[in-house]
Amino acid sequence: MAIDWSNIGSAVEQAVASVVGADWAIVAPAAKAQLTALVEIAQAIEAERDQMSAAEYNGLRLSQQRALEGVLSSYAAISIVVAEQAAAAAWNVVAQALKTAYPALSFL
């Protein structure tokens, strides 16, 4: 089952915006670029899912979450806690899409 990544990208943005709240307008320009990268990494995970180890998946997941946290927390309006919550929310959308499409993947 192929994943509709354009819908996932929109859902990721909505998840982050809901955590960030009113400050989304401030951080959106920079955050959207990082969200695009996060979704592209997720697409790469989908493409390589049969060869990917749990360690590789977890490394990619963590690097994308930390990158988004870095972008968000660089703004005075966003605390590190909010940045961490937003990054987790973003990745949860991706992970759920992968789990739904490929329930047999052992590393999810």
C-alpha positions as CSV (number, residue, x, y, z in Angstrom):
1,M,0.0,0.0,0.0
2,A,1.6,3.2,-1.1
3,I,1.5,6.2,1.2
4,D,0.1,9.5,0.0
5,W,3.0,11.7,1.1
6,S,1.4,15.0,0.1
7,N,-1.4,14.3,2.6
8,I,1.1,13.1,5.2
9,G,3.1,16.4,4.7
10,S,-0.1,18.4,5.4
11,A,-0.9,16.3,8.4
12,V,2.7,16.7,9.8
13,E,2.4,20.5,9.4
14,Q,-1.0,20.5,11.2
15,A,0.4,18.4,14.0
16,V,3.3,20.8,14.5
17,A,1.1,23.9,14.2
18,S,-1.3,22.5,16.8
19,V,1.5,22.0,19.3
20,V,3.2,25.4,18.6
21,G,-0.1,27.3,18.6
22,A,-0.3,31.0,17.9
23,D,3.5,31.1,17.4
24,W,3.2,29.0,14.2
25,A,3.0,32.1,12.1
26,I,6.4,33.2,13.4
27,V,8.2,29.9,12.9
28,A,6.3,28.6,9.8
29,P,8.7,29.8,7.1
30,A,11.7,28.0,8.5
31,A,9.8,25.1,10.0
32,K,8.2,24.3,6.6
33,A,11.6,23.7,5.0
34,Q,12.5,21.3,7.8
35,L,9.1,19.5,7.6
36,T,9.7,19.0,3.9
37,A,13.1,17.3,4.8
38,L,11.4,15.2,7.4
39,V,8.8,13.9,4.9
40,E,11.5,13.3,2.3
41,I,13.4,11.1,4.9
42,A,10.2,9.3,5.6
43,Q,9.8,8.6,1.9
44,A,13.4,7.2,1.8
45,I,12.5,5.0,4.8
46,E,9.5,3.7,2.8
47,A,11.7,3.0,-0.2
48,E,14.4,1.2,1.8
49,R,12.1,-0.5,4.3
50,D,13.0,-4.0,3.4
51,Q,16.8,-3.4,3.8
52,M,16.6,-1.0,6.8
53,S,17.5,-2.1,10.3
54,A,15.9,-0.8,13.5
55,A,19.1,1.1,14.3
56,E,19.0,2.9,10.9
57,Y,15.4,3.7,11.3
58,N,15.9,5.0,14.8
59,G,18.9,7.1,13.7
60,L,16.9,8.7,11.0
61,R,13.9,9.3,13.2
62,L,16.1,10.9,15.9
63,S,18.1,13.1,13.5
64,Q,14.9,14.4,11.9
65,Q,13.3,15.1,15.3
66,R,16.4,16.9,16.6
67,A,16.7,19.0,13.4
68,L,13.1,20.2,13.7
69,E,13.6,20.8,17.4
70,G,16.6,23.0,16.5
71,V,14.7,25.0,14.0
72,L,11.8,25.6,16.3
73,S,13.7,26.3,19.5
74,S,15.9,28.9,17.8
75,Y,12.9,31.2,18.0
76,A,12.5,33.1,21.3
77,A,8.7,32.3,21.3
78,I,9.3,28.5,21.3
79,S,10.6,26.7,24.4
80,I,12.7,23.5,24.0
81,V,9.8,21.6,25.6
82,V,7.4,22.8,22.9
83,A,9.9,22.1,20.2
84,E,10.4,18.6,21.5
85,Q,6.6,18.0,21.6
86,A,6.1,19.4,18.1
87,A,8.9,17.3,16.7
88,A,7.4,14.2,18.4
89,A,4.0,15.0,17.0
90,A,5.5,15.4,13.5
91,W,7.2,12.1,13.6
92,N,4.2,10.3,15.1
93,V,2.3,11.2,11.9
94,V,5.0,9.7,9.8
95,A,5.3,6.6,12.0
96,Q,1.6,6.0,11.9
97,A,1.5,6.3,8.1
98,L,4.3,3.7,7.8
99,K,2.7,1.4,10.4
100,T,-0.7,1.6,8.6
101,A,0.8,1.0,5.1
102,Y,3.4,-1.7,6.3
103,P,2.2,-3.3,9.5
104,A,4.8,-6.1,9.2
105,L,7.7,-3.8,9.5
106,S,9.6,-4.9,12.6
107,F,11.4,-1.6,13.4
108,L,8.2,0.5,13.8
